[in-house]
Amino acid sequence: MAENGSVVVTDSGKFYIAISAGTLVVNGEAYFAVSAASPIGLKLKGLKTGNEFNLNGKAYKIAEVM
C-alpha cells in the first residue's frame, strides 16, 4: 500500500512519496519526488498494485508499489 516513503510505479511515471523535490535520477531512472499532501500524493496514498486513479483528466494505473 502506498504511503510516505513508498515508490509508486505507474504507466505514466515513477513517484517517490516523501517531500516535493522535483525529479530525482537514480541509476538512470527518473522519479518524481512528491509530497504526501500534494494533489498526486493524496491520490496515491493507500493505493495498491493494479489500482487506477485520475488526476486532472489523466488516467493512471499502478504497476507496482515498493
HELIX and SHEET records of a PDB file:
HELIX    1   1 PRO A   39  LEU A   44  1                                   6    
SHEET    1   A 6 GLY A  22  VAL A  26  0                                        
SHEET    2   A 6 GLU A  29  SER A  35 -1                                        
SHEET    3   A 6 GLY A  13  ALA A  18  1                                        
SHEET    4   A 6 VAL A   7  THR A  10 -1                                        
SHEET    5   A 6 LYS A  58  VAL A  65 -1                                        
SHEET    6   A 6 GLU A  52  LEU A  55 -1                                        
END                                                                             
